[in-house]
Amino acid sequence: MPKRTVEDIDVADKRVLVRVDFNVPLNPDGTISDDSRIQACLPTINYLIEKHARVIVCSHLGRPKGKVVEGLKLAPVAKRLSELLGKPVEAATDCIGPDVEAAVASLQDGEVILLENLRFYAEEEANDRDFARALARLADVYVDDAFGASHRAHASVVGVAEYLPAVAGFLMEKELKALSSTLENPRRPFAAIIGGAKVAGKLGILENIIGKVDALLIGGGMVATFLKSKGHEVGASMVEDDKLDYIEQLTSRAKSLGVRLLLPQDVIVAEKLEAGFSPRVVPAEEIPAGWVIADIGPRTIEEFSRELKKCRTVVWNGPMGMFEIPQFAQGTCTLAKVLADLEATTVVGGGSTAEAVVEMGLADKMSHVSTGGGASLKFLEGKVLPGVAVL
C-alpha cells in the first residue's frame, strides 16, 4: 500500500521529528567506519532544511540496554552529519526532558539537532506510551526514514505515530517501492538467491517466495540441511534435523510449481571455518567426515551464474559462504559480480549480503541494496512491518 511521504504535507516552519537508522559501525577509537546509513537519509533531511522546517533527528546506536554507555553516544554521528550537510548540527545531551525541549524551542527554521541515543532509555524498546508522548511533544510532524528499524515496535518507530501526523521519508519510500515491486510485479524470469547459516532463519522468506519465483538458488551453511534431506553425508557441517521434513515439503512444492530449485553440485570444505585452514573442493555428495561446508564450489558458481544470466529480476538474501574469510568468499564475490553485470532488476537484502556488496564497491551497480537487514528479511517474508503500518 502506498504511503504518504514528507512531500505530501506542509513542513514549513514546523518542528519535524525524523526517525533515522544511524546505527553505524564504529572503530575502536569511536570514529565512524562506514557512514552509508547517514548518507542514505540526507535527501530527507536536506528536503526539510530547504522547506524551512526545524529538524529534530533521532536514532539508536548499538545495544546499551536502557543505560547510558559512553561509547554509544551520538556526538560523533552529529559531527559526521554536520560535515555531510555542510552546516552545524547540535548534539543534544538527552532525547527527552526539559533541556531537550528548551534546545528544540530555540531552533530556527532550517536548523538541525540530533537527539541522544534513544536506547539509553529502556522505555524505547518497550514502546512505553509516556516515552513516546515525551518524544512527540518535541514536534508537530513525524517522519519515519528508518526502514532498518521498521520491523521493531519501539516507541520512536510506532508509539510516536499515535500522537503526531506520521509520514514516510524518502529512504523509507525508496525501500518500500523497490521491495514491493520486486515481489508483486517482477520481470521474468525471476530468481531468488537464498543463503546464510540456518534454514530456521530463512523459513519465512522461503515459504513466501517459492510461489513467486521461477528459480530458487540455495547457498550458505543451510546447504548442509538441504543435502542431508537428500540422504547425503555432510561431514561436521551443522544440520537442522528438525527442518528436514520442511525441506522435503519445500522441494516437493517447488517441483509441483515448476520452480527450478538449484542446490550446489560441489562445495568448498575446510576442517574449521577459520582463516589458516586450507579449503578443498569436493562434490556435494562426498563431503569428508570431520569437514565443514564453507562456500559453494566452482561448478556450482558456473551453474548459478548461467541461471542468473537468464533472469530479468533477481533478489538476493544471504551470503554463499563465510565471505568474511577470503578463502571462503569466492561464491559470494562471484555472484555479486554476476548480478552487477546483469541487464536486470537486482535487489540485495540488507545485513551481511549488503555488507559484501558494499565492501566490493558494487552497490551502485545493483538496482537496490536495502539498508535494513532484519526489516528487509521480514518484508520478503510477506510480514507487515509495524513501523510501516502506522504511517
C-alpha positions as CSV (number, residue, x, y, z in Angstrom):
1,M,0.0,0.0,0.0
2,P,1.5,3.4,-1.0
3,K,2.2,5.6,2.0
4,R,2.1,9.4,2.3
5,T,5.5,10.9,2.3
6,V,7.1,14.1,3.5
7,E,6.3,15.7,0.2
8,D,2.6,15.3,0.9
9,I,2.4,17.5,4.0
10,D,3.3,21.1,4.8
11,V,6.5,21.2,6.9
12,A,7.4,24.9,6.6
13,D,8.1,26.5,10.0
14,K,7.1,23.1,11.6
15,R,9.1,21.1,14.1
16,V,9.7,17.8,12.4
17,L,10.8,14.7,14.3
18,V,12.8,12.4,11.9
19,R,13.4,8.8,12.9
20,V,16.5,7.6,11.1
21,D,18.7,4.5,11.4
22,F,22.1,5.9,12.3
23,N,23.2,2.6,13.9
24,V,26.6,3.0,12.2
25,P,29.7,0.8,12.8
26,L,32.3,2.4,15.0
27,N,36.1,2.0,15.1
28,P,37.8,1.2,18.4
29,D,38.6,4.9,18.7
30,G,34.9,5.8,18.4
31,T,35.1,7.2,14.9
32,I,32.6,6.0,12.2
33,S,33.9,3.3,9.9
34,D,31.0,3.4,7.4
35,D,28.7,6.4,7.1
36,S,26.5,5.0,4.4
37,R,23.4,4.9,6.7
38,I,23.9,8.6,7.4
39,Q,24.2,9.4,3.7
40,A,21.1,7.4,2.9
41,C,18.9,9.8,4.9
42,L,20.5,13.0,3.6
43,P,17.8,13.5,0.9
44,T,15.0,13.7,3.5
45,I,17.0,15.9,5.9
46,N,18.1,18.3,3.1
47,Y,14.5,18.5,1.8
48,L,13.3,19.5,5.3
49,I,16.0,22.1,5.6
50,E,15.1,23.6,2.2
51,K,11.5,23.7,3.2
52,H,12.5,25.7,6.3
53,A,11.5,23.0,8.8
54,R,13.1,22.7,12.2
55,V,14.6,19.3,12.0
56,I,14.9,17.0,15.1
57,V,16.7,13.9,14.2
58,C,16.6,10.8,16.4
59,S,18.2,7.3,16.3
60,H,19.5,4.5,18.3
61,L,23.1,3.2,18.3
62,G,24.1,-0.2,19.4
63,R,22.5,-2.1,22.3
64,P,23.0,-0.1,25.5
65,K,20.1,-2.0,27.1
66,G,18.5,1.1,28.7
67,K,21.6,2.5,30.2
68,V,23.9,5.4,29.3
69,V,27.0,3.9,27.6
70,E,29.8,6.5,26.9
71,G,31.0,4.7,23.7
72,L,27.5,4.7,22.2
73,K,26.7,8.4,22.5
74,L,25.8,10.1,19.2
75,A,28.1,13.1,19.3
76,P,30.4,11.5,16.6
77,V,27.4,10.9,14.4
78,A,26.2,14.5,14.9
79,K,29.7,15.6,13.8
80,R,29.6,13.5,10.7
81,L,26.1,14.6,9.8
82,S,27.2,18.2,10.1
83,E,30.1,17.6,7.7
84,L,27.8,15.9,5.2
85,L,25.1,18.6,5.4
86,G,27.7,21.4,5.3
87,K,26.0,23.1,8.3
88,P,26.0,22.9,12.1
89,V,24.2,20.0,13.8
90,E,23.7,20.3,17.5
91,A,24.2,17.1,19.5
92,A,21.7,17.0,22.3
93,T,22.7,15.6,25.7
94,D,19.4,13.7,26.0
95,C,16.5,12.7,23.9
96,I,13.6,13.7,26.1
97,G,13.1,16.1,29.0
98,P,13.1,19.9,29.8
99,D,16.6,20.5,28.5
100,V,15.9,18.9,25.1
101,E,12.6,20.7,24.9
102,A,14.4,24.0,25.5
103,A,17.0,23.2,22.9
104,V,14.3,22.4,20.3
105,A,12.4,25.5,21.2
106,S,15.5,27.6,20.3
107,L,15.8,26.0,16.8
108,Q,15.4,28.4,13.9
109,D,13.9,27.4,10.5
110,G,16.3,25.1,8.6
111,E,18.3,24.2,11.7
112,V,19.1,20.6,12.8
113,I,19.5,18.9,16.2
114,L,20.4,15.2,16.7
115,L,18.9,13.8,19.9
116,E,20.9,11.4,22.1
117,N,20.7,7.7,21.8
118,L,17.1,6.6,22.2
119,R,18.1,3.2,23.6
120,F,19.7,4.8,26.7
121,Y,16.1,4.5,27.8
122,A,14.6,1.0,28.3
123,E,11.2,2.6,27.6
124,E,12.2,2.9,23.9
125,E,12.3,-0.8,23.2
126,A,9.3,-1.4,25.4
127,N,7.3,1.0,23.3
128,D,6.4,2.9,26.5
129,R,3.5,5.3,25.9
130,D,4.9,8.0,28.2
131,F,8.3,7.9,26.5
132,A,6.6,8.1,23.1
133,R,4.5,11.0,24.3
134,A,7.6,12.8,25.5
135,L,9.2,12.4,22.1
136,A,6.1,13.6,20.4
137,R,6.0,16.7,22.5
138,L,9.1,17.9,20.7
139,A,7.5,18.1,17.3
140,D,4.5,18.9,15.1
141,V,5.1,16.2,12.5
142,Y,6.7,12.8,12.5
143,V,8.7,11.5,9.5
144,D,10.0,7.9,9.5
145,D,13.1,7.4,7.4
146,A,14.4,4.4,9.4
147,F,13.5,1.4,7.3
148,G,16.2,-0.6,9.1
149,A,14.2,-0.2,12.3
150,S,10.7,-0.5,10.9
151,H,10.3,-4.2,12.0
152,R,10.7,-3.1,15.6
153,A,7.6,-2.0,17.5
154,H,9.5,0.6,19.5
155,A,8.4,3.9,20.9
156,S,10.2,6.1,18.4
157,V,9.1,3.8,15.5
158,V,5.5,3.0,16.4
159,G,4.4,4.9,19.6
160,V,5.1,8.4,18.4
161,A,2.8,7.9,15.4
162,E,-0.2,7.8,17.8
163,Y,0.4,11.5,18.7
164,L,1.7,13.1,15.5
165,P,0.8,13.1,11.8
166,A,3.2,10.3,10.5
167,V,4.6,10.0,7.0
168,A,7.5,8.3,5.3
169,G,10.8,9.8,4.4
170,F,12.4,9.4,1.0
171,L,14.6,6.4,2.1
172,M,11.6,4.6,3.5
173,E,9.6,5.3,0.3
174,K,12.5,4.0,-1.8
175,E,12.8,0.8,0.2
176,L,9.1,0.1,0.1
177,K,8.8,0.7,-3.6
178,A,11.9,-1.4,-4.5
179,L,11.0,-4.4,-2.4
180,S,7.2,-4.4,-3.1
181,S,7.6,-4.0,-6.8
182,T,10.1,-6.9,-6.9
183,L,7.6,-9.3,-5.1
184,E,4.4,-8.0,-6.7
185,N,5.3,-7.4,-10.3
186,P,8.7,-8.8,-11.2
187,R,10.0,-9.0,-14.7
188,R,10.6,-12.7,-15.6
189,P,12.4,-14.9,-15.4
190,F,12.6,-14.2,-11.6
191,A,15.2,-15.8,-9.4
192,A,15.9,-15.7,-5.7
193,I,19.3,-16.5,-4.2
194,I,18.9,-17.5,-0.6
195,G,21.9,-18.2,1.6
196,G,23.0,-17.8,5.2
197,A,23.8,-20.2,8.1
198,K,20.5,-21.6,9.0
199,V,17.3,-22.8,7.4
200,A,15.4,-21.6,10.5
201,G,16.4,-18.0,9.9
202,K,15.0,-18.2,6.3
203,L,11.8,-20.2,6.7
204,G,9.6,-17.2,6.2
205,I,11.3,-16.0,3.0
206,L,11.5,-19.5,1.6
207,E,7.8,-20.0,2.3
208,N,6.7,-16.7,0.8
209,I,9.0,-16.6,-2.3
210,I,8.7,-20.2,-3.5
211,G,5.3,-19.3,-5.2
212,K,6.6,-16.2,-6.8
213,V,10.0,-17.2,-8.4
214,D,11.0,-19.2,-11.5
215,A,14.2,-20.4,-9.9
216,L,15.5,-20.7,-6.3
217,L,19.2,-20.9,-5.7
218,I,20.4,-22.2,-2.3
219,G,23.8,-21.5,-0.7
220,G,25.5,-20.9,2.6
221,G,25.6,-23.1,5.7
222,M,21.9,-24.0,5.2
223,V,23.0,-26.2,2.3
224,A,24.0,-28.9,4.7
225,T,20.4,-29.4,5.8
226,F,19.2,-29.5,2.2
227,L,21.9,-32.1,1.3
228,K,21.1,-34.2,4.4
229,S,17.4,-34.2,3.4
230,K,18.5,-36.0,0.2
231,G,20.4,-38.6,2.2
232,H,23.9,-37.2,1.7
233,E,26.5,-37.1,4.4
234,V,27.7,-33.6,5.2
235,G,30.7,-34.2,7.4
236,A,30.8,-31.9,10.5
237,S,28.5,-29.3,8.9
238,M,25.7,-28.1,11.1
239,V,22.4,-29.9,10.3
240,E,19.0,-28.7,11.5
241,D,17.4,-32.1,11.9
242,D,14.0,-30.6,12.9
243,K,13.9,-28.9,9.5
244,L,14.4,-32.0,7.3
245,D,10.7,-32.7,6.8
246,Y,10.1,-29.0,5.9
247,I,12.8,-29.1,3.3
248,E,11.3,-32.2,1.7
249,Q,7.9,-30.4,1.6
250,L,9.6,-27.3,0.1
251,T,11.3,-29.4,-2.5
252,S,8.0,-31.1,-3.5
253,R,6.3,-27.8,-3.6
254,A,9.0,-26.4,-5.9
255,K,8.6,-29.3,-8.2
256,S,4.8,-29.0,-8.3
257,L,5.0,-25.3,-9.1
258,G,7.6,-25.8,-11.8
259,V,10.3,-23.8,-9.8
260,R,13.9,-24.8,-10.6
261,L,15.4,-25.5,-7.1
262,L,19.2,-25.4,-7.5
263,L,21.4,-26.9,-4.8
264,P,25.2,-26.9,-5.0
265,Q,26.8,-29.6,-7.1
266,D,30.1,-29.1,-5.4
267,V,31.2,-27.2,-2.2
268,I,34.3,-25.7,-0.6
269,V,35.0,-27.5,2.7
270,A,37.6,-27.0,5.5
271,E,38.4,-28.6,8.8
272,K,37.4,-25.4,10.5
273,L,35.7,-22.2,9.4
274,E,38.7,-20.1,10.3
275,A,41.5,-18.4,8.4
276,G,44.5,-20.6,8.0
277,F,42.6,-23.8,7.3
278,S,43.1,-24.8,3.7
279,P,40.0,-25.3,1.6
280,R,39.2,-28.3,-0.6
281,V,36.7,-28.6,-3.4
282,V,34.6,-31.7,-3.2
283,P,31.3,-33.0,-4.8
284,A,28.3,-32.0,-2.7
285,E,27.6,-35.7,-2.0
286,E,31.1,-36.5,-1.0
287,I,31.9,-34.3,2.0
288,P,34.6,-35.9,4.1
289,A,34.0,-36.8,7.7
290,G,35.0,-34.0,10.1
291,W,35.0,-31.3,7.4
292,V,32.6,-28.4,7.2
293,I,30.9,-26.6,4.2
294,A,32.5,-23.2,3.9
295,D,31.3,-22.0,0.4
296,I,29.8,-23.1,-2.9
297,G,32.2,-24.7,-5.3
298,P,33.4,-23.7,-8.8
299,R,30.9,-25.9,-10.7
300,T,28.1,-24.5,-8.7
301,I,29.3,-21.0,-9.3
302,E,29.2,-21.7,-13.0
303,E,25.7,-23.2,-12.9
304,F,24.3,-20.4,-10.7
305,S,25.9,-17.8,-12.9
306,R,24.3,-19.4,-16.0
307,E,20.9,-19.4,-14.4
308,L,21.2,-15.8,-13.2
309,K,22.2,-14.6,-16.7
310,K,18.8,-15.7,-18.0
311,C,16.9,-13.6,-15.4
312,R,15.2,-10.2,-15.6
313,T,14.7,-10.0,-11.8
314,V,16.9,-11.3,-9.0
315,V,16.5,-10.9,-5.3
316,W,19.4,-12.0,-3.0
317,N,19.4,-12.6,0.7
318,G,22.2,-14.4,2.5
319,P,25.9,-15.0,1.5
320,M,27.0,-18.2,-0.2
321,G,29.7,-18.9,2.4
322,M,31.9,-17.5,5.1
323,F,32.7,-14.5,2.9
324,E,34.5,-12.7,5.8
325,I,37.4,-15.1,5.3
326,P,39.0,-14.6,1.9
327,Q,39.4,-18.3,1.0
328,F,35.7,-18.9,1.6
329,A,34.5,-15.7,-0.3
330,Q,34.6,-16.8,-3.9
331,G,31.0,-17.8,-4.2
332,T,29.6,-14.6,-2.7
333,C,32.0,-12.4,-4.6
334,T,31.5,-14.0,-8.0
335,L,27.7,-13.9,-7.8
336,A,27.9,-10.3,-6.7
337,K,29.9,-9.5,-9.8
338,V,27.4,-11.5,-12.0
339,L,24.5,-9.5,-10.6
340,A,26.4,-6.3,-11.1
341,D,26.7,-7.0,-14.8
342,L,23.1,-8.1,-15.4
343,E,20.6,-6.2,-17.5
344,A,18.0,-6.9,-14.8
345,T,16.4,-5.7,-11.7
346,T,18.7,-6.7,-8.9
347,V,17.6,-6.3,-5.3
348,V,20.0,-7.1,-2.4
349,G,18.6,-7.7,1.0
350,G,20.3,-6.0,3.9
351,G,22.6,-7.4,6.5
352,S,25.7,-9.4,5.6
353,T,24.7,-9.6,1.9
354,A,24.6,-5.9,1.6
355,E,27.9,-5.6,3.5
356,A,29.5,-7.9,1.0
357,V,28.2,-5.9,-2.0
358,V,29.2,-2.6,-0.4
359,E,32.7,-3.9,0.5
360,M,33.3,-4.9,-3.1
361,G,32.2,-1.5,-4.4
362,L,29.3,-2.9,-6.3
363,A,26.4,-1.3,-4.5
364,D,25.8,1.3,-7.3
365,K,25.7,-1.5,-9.8
366,M,22.6,-3.0,-8.2
367,S,19.1,-1.8,-8.7
368,H,18.6,-1.6,-4.9
369,V,20.7,-2.5,-1.9
370,S,18.5,-2.5,1.2
371,T,19.6,-0.6,4.3
372,G,17.7,-2.9,6.6
373,G,18.8,-6.4,7.3
374,G,16.0,-7.7,9.6
375,A,13.5,-5.3,8.1
376,S,14.1,-6.4,4.5
377,L,14.0,-10.1,5.6
378,K,10.6,-9.6,7.3
379,F,9.3,-7.7,4.2
380,L,10.5,-10.5,1.9
381,E,8.7,-12.9,4.2
382,G,5.5,-11.1,3.5
383,K,5.2,-9.7,7.0
384,V,3.6,-6.4,7.9
385,L,6.3,-4.1,9.4
386,P,5.0,-2.3,12.5
387,G,6.9,0.9,11.6
388,V,5.3,1.0,8.1
389,A,1.8,0.1,9.2
390,V,1.5,3.2,11.4
391,L,2.3,5.7,8.6
